[in-house]
C-alpha cells in the first residue's frame, strides 16, 4: 500500500505476484475489493499470457488506433493491452455483479458498488466492440475473447439498467463523488 497523488494502483511483471494499491485513509471495503480484483486480475493474466504473441493474430504491440480504423480513433492502447484489459474487466464485472445482486453492501457503499459496476461494464462494452474485428487474435486469443464477450452480453441482457447510468464526467479512475452527483440514490436511506 502506498499514497501518491498521480500514480494508479498497479501490478507489474518486474515484481510478479505483488499488487500495489494507492489507498488513502478514506478508502473502504468497496475500494479495496475493486482494486484487489482489478490488480490481481493483472497478475493472473500476466502469468497466463507470458507469451503474448500466442494470443494475437497480429503484432500485439500495435495500437488499436492503427488496427481498428475510425472505430478506434484516439485509442492508443495496444492490442495486447486491450485484451489484457478485457480479462480484468470480466473479472470485475463478475465479482461486482455477484456482490450487487446479493446486496452485500447497502447504503452509500451499495450505491458506490453499483456505480463501479456500471463504470466497468461500460468500459467492457467499448473494449468488446473494439476487438470485434477478424484476425486480431489467434485461435487461443479468440477462446478468451469468446469468454469475455459472453460475460459482457450476458450482463447487457440481464442488467441493462447499468447502461442507463450517467457516466459522462467520469475520469479514468472511477469517482464516486461524480457518480453520486449525476446518479443520486433513489432514497436518502440509500446513502446512510
Secondary structure as UniProt FT lines:
FT   TURN            5..6
FT   STRAND          10..11
FT   HELIX           13..15
FT   TURN            16..17
FT   STRAND          19..20
FT   TURN            25..26
FT   HELIX           29..48
FT   HELIX           52..55
FT   TURN            60..61
FT   HELIX           64..67
FT   HELIX           69..72
FT   TURN            73..74
FT   HELIX           79..101
FT   TURN            102..103
FT   HELIX           107..130
FT   TURN            134..135
FT   HELIX           139..158
FT   HELIX           160..164
FT   TURN            168..169
FT   HELIX           176..182
FT   HELIX           188..191
//
